[in-house]
Amino acid sequence: MKSIMVGGLALVALGVTGSAMAADLPVKAPPAPPPPVDLWSGLYIGGNAGYSWGNWDNNSIGGFLVGSTFTTVVSPDVKGWVAGGQVGVNQLYGRWLLGVEVDGQATGQNADTSGSFGATIGAFTTTITQGNHWDMPWFATVRGRLGVTVWDSWLLYVTGGAAVGRFEFSQTTTATISSRGVPVATASVFNEDGIYRAGGVVGAGIEKAIDARWRVKAEYLYMDFGSPVFLAGTGLDNTIHLRDNIVRVGFNYRFLPN
């Protein structure tokens, strides 16, 4: 009986000692969460396509006949497709992104307008008809980008910078003199002009990272190139306010950092 009691006391003592030793052992901290995956930093290249439109207010002053002066005011609805490519670089700071992007675009943006007016003196009527053609063959932009990542794989951003483009304008003016509805004389003048013009661009967009390399995007840009004068000094001066809206979708391929 005495042996049993001694053995029981020994077991109790071992249990208390073991619990005390376990309490003295250091507790292992849980592992730190992995750092967020950076899907955005680095160099990228891509392509895009979309649609462009603008209302180009045009004021033209001319004198086709000696001693005559007329003024026309039109607002052609210039529109067409756009397609091109872009290259850029991003750097992610937490959830905020800073980047720079350069793009070049070919466009089919153009418009045509025409109009006429006439005057009758005695038996003769003079009719002047004018046809105009506007065209923007290409443009390019250099823009900064400021964005914020949402759910890691989405990017919302605003963008702005400088733009440059090629603009072309042509005009055909025809005067017809008729008597009692029968043409007796016709004369025509054709003029054309093309310029390179710098301006500003702002916009916003959304981009989705498909995986570590590929992403897709949708973007809106507004460009304003001011109001240059075409056909200056010809007597058919045209002041045209060049401004455009661009909506486009595209893709980017990101080069993974080493």
Secondary structure in CASP SS format (residue, H / E / C, confidence):
PFRMAT SS
TARGET T0000
AUTHOR 0000-0000-0000
METHOD secondary structure of the structure
MODEL  1
M C 1.00
K H 1.00
S H 1.00
I H 1.00
M H 1.00
V H 1.00
G H 1.00
G H 1.00
L H 1.00
A H 1.00
L H 1.00
V H 1.00
A H 1.00
L H 1.00
G H 1.00
V H 1.00
T H 1.00
G H 1.00
S H 1.00
A H 1.00
M H 1.00
A H 1.00
A H 1.00
D H 1.00
L C 1.00
P C 1.00
V C 1.00
K C 1.00
A C 1.00
P C 1.00
P C 1.00
A C 1.00
P C 1.00
P C 1.00
P C 1.00
P C 1.00
V C 1.00
D C 1.00
L C 1.00
W C 1.00
S C 1.00
G E 1.00
L E 1.00
Y E 1.00
I E 1.00
G E 1.00
G E 1.00
N E 1.00
A E 1.00
G E 1.00
Y E 1.00
S E 1.00
W E 1.00
G E 1.00
N E 1.00
W C 1.00
D C 1.00
N E 1.00
N E 1.00
S E 1.00
I E 1.00
G E 1.00
G C 1.00
F C 1.00
L C 1.00
V C 1.00
G C 1.00
S C 1.00
T C 1.00
F E 1.00
T E 1.00
T E 1.00
V E 1.00
V E 1.00
S C 1.00
P C 1.00
D E 1.00
V E 1.00
K E 1.00
G E 1.00
W E 1.00
V E 1.00
A E 1.00
G E 1.00
G E 1.00
Q E 1.00
V E 1.00
G E 1.00
V E 1.00
N E 1.00
Q E 1.00
L E 1.00
Y E 1.00
G C 1.00
R C 1.00
W E 1.00
L E 1.00
L E 1.00
G E 1.00
V E 1.00
E E 1.00
V E 1.00
D E 1.00
G E 1.00
Q E 1.00
A E 1.00
T E 1.00
G E 1.00
Q E 1.00
N E 1.00
A E 1.00
D E 1.00
T E 1.00
S E 1.00
G E 1.00
S E 1.00
F E 1.00
G E 1.00
A E 1.00
T E 1.00
I E 1.00
G C 1.00
A C 1.00
F E 1.00
T E 1.00
T E 1.00
T E 1.00
I E 1.00
T E 1.00
Q E 1.00
G E 1.00
N E 1.00
H E 1.00
W E 1.00
D E 1.00
M E 1.00
P E 1.00
W E 1.00
F E 1.00
A E 1.00
T E 1.00
V E 1.00
R E 1.00
G E 1.00
R E 1.00
L E 1.00
G E 1.00
V E 1.00
T E 1.00
V E 1.00
W C 1.00
D C 1.00
S C 1.00
W E 1.00
L E 1.00
L E 1.00
Y E 1.00
V E 1.00
T E 1.00
G E 1.00
G E 1.00
A E 1.00
A E 1.00
V E 1.00
G E 1.00
R E 1.00
F E 1.00
E E 1.00
F E 1.00
S E 1.00
Q E 1.00
T E 1.00
T E 1.00
T E 1.00
A E 1.00
T E 1.00
I E 1.00
S E 1.00
S E 1.00
R C 1.00
G C 1.00
V E 1.00
P E 1.00
V E 1.00
A E 1.00
T E 1.00
A E 1.00
S E 1.00
V E 1.00
F E 1.00
N E 1.00
E E 1.00
D E 1.00
G E 1.00
I E 1.00
Y E 1.00
R E 1.00
A E 1.00
G E 1.00
G E 1.00
V E 1.00
V E 1.00
G E 1.00
A E 1.00
G E 1.00
I E 1.00
E E 1.00
K E 1.00
A E 1.00
I C 1.00
D C 1.00
A C 1.00
R C 1.00
W E 1.00
R E 1.00
V E 1.00
K E 1.00
A E 1.00
E E 1.00
Y E 1.00
L E 1.00
Y E 1.00
M E 1.00
D E 1.00
F C 1.00
G C 1.00
S C 1.00
P C 1.00
V E 1.00
F E 1.00
L C 1.00
A C 1.00
G C 1.00
T C 1.00
G C 1.00
L E 1.00
D E 1.00
N E 1.00
T E 1.00
I E 1.00
H C 1.00
L C 1.00
R E 1.00
D E 1.00
N E 1.00
I E 1.00
V E 1.00
R E 1.00
V E 1.00
G E 1.00
F E 1.00
N E 1.00
Y E 1.00
R E 1.00
F C 1.00
L C 1.00
P C 1.00
N C 1.00
END
